[in-house]
Each structure stands twice: as C-alpha cells, then as structure tokens.
Amino acid sequence: MKKPFGFIASLCLAGAVVYAGPALAVQANPAPTPAPAPTASLTPGTNVHDSAGEVVGKIAQVEGGKVAVAVGDRGIVVPANAFVQTPKGPALNVTKAKLLASVAQAAKENDAAVGAALKVGADVRSAGGSAVLGQVKAVAADSALLTTGAGDVTVPRSVLFVSNAGLATTLSAQQFATAVAQSKAAAAPAN
C-alpha cells in the first residue's frame, strides 16, 4: 500500500480539522457574560483561551458561522457566537480540563465509528458531505487507500470521521483536490 501523503497529515493540524469531532457544548458561565468575540478576531492562527485565560488551541478555519479549533492533534467545531472576547483574545466559557476531556471523548467515539464504517467499497465524502471524494479500496491499521478521480490516494485514519451522510474526511472537496494535486506534483520525478 502507498505511504500516507504528508500533505494530509499537515492539514490535520492546519485547516483540515474542520468537522473532526462533534461540536463542543460550551458551558454557561455563572459570572457576568463577557462581550461576544468580534468576528474579525476569529481568524486562522489566533490562539483560543479557556475561561481561565489559558491557551487551549488555535483557530484553524472559519466558515459559515462555524469555527474549527485545533486542540492538540484533534479539533473541534464550535459556533462563532460561542466565543467571547477577553483581554487575551477570543475565549470559550469552558475550562481547559473540560475541553480536553470532551475532545478526548469525541476522539474515542469517532475512532470507534470510523472503525465500524471503514470498509472496502465504502464511499468517502467531503467534510460537508456533499461530494463523494472516492471509495475505500484497502484498509490498513492507520490509513485507508481511496480510489479517486485523480487515482489512488492514501489518507490517514485521523482525517476520517462519520457524518450524517456516512464516512467523510475533514477536508472540503476543494481542499482534497488541491492537496492531492500538490502531493502528486511533489511526488513526480524531476526532469
């Protein structure tokens, strides 16, 4: 089986964490409610803090009123209106411990769901579920070989999740197509 492409691994920690796990239920803060974070402060690369001001992750992507936050090697998606503005920047009204526990639980549940759904012949959809990116051709312990319109592509299991539409990647159709093209170009022998 082909080795997983590095582009997908790097996207896991960048903009590709979108839809990597279920939306985090943000806890209500019993103290006076801080002002909502201005949309302009919710930009990729911006640190996200917890209710105590500790950094919990970085914003990876903002799209359609949803914000993907990279938390360690996983991610969460929360509504933009769940962020509050603090002197340190955008924050969620949850402690780091609760956030990390929630991310770990979601990852455990996702791993089990992916394990059950990752079968030869299964369609793999884009993050939004609207596009079928390919079909599973082979399954390995930490990756899956997909047959796509651009040829066979190996993806790590960490970019897969189960959506309402079925097995999906954390990549949009455009991100997937761009990443595959870049990977194939990088792998092509130099003339």
Sequence and secondary structure as in RCSB ss.txt:
>XXXX:A:sequence
MKKPFGFIASLCLAGAVVYAGPALAVQANPAPTPAPAPTASLTPGTNVHDSAGEVVGKIAQVEGGKVAVAVGDRG
IVVPANAFVQTPKGPALNVTKAKLLASVAQAAKENDAAVGAALKVGADVRSAGGSAVLGQVKAVAADSALLTTGA
GDVTVPRSVLFVSNAGLATTLSAQQFATAVAQSKAAAAPAN
>XXXX:A:secstr
     HHHHHHHHTGGGTTSS        SS    B  GGG  TT EEE TTS EEEEEEEEETTEEEEEETTEE
EEEEGGGEEEETTEEEESS HHHHHHHHHHHHHHHHHHHHHH  TT EEE TTSSSEEEEEEEE SSEEEEEETT
EEEEEEGGGEEEETTEEEESS HHHHHHHHHHHHHHHS   
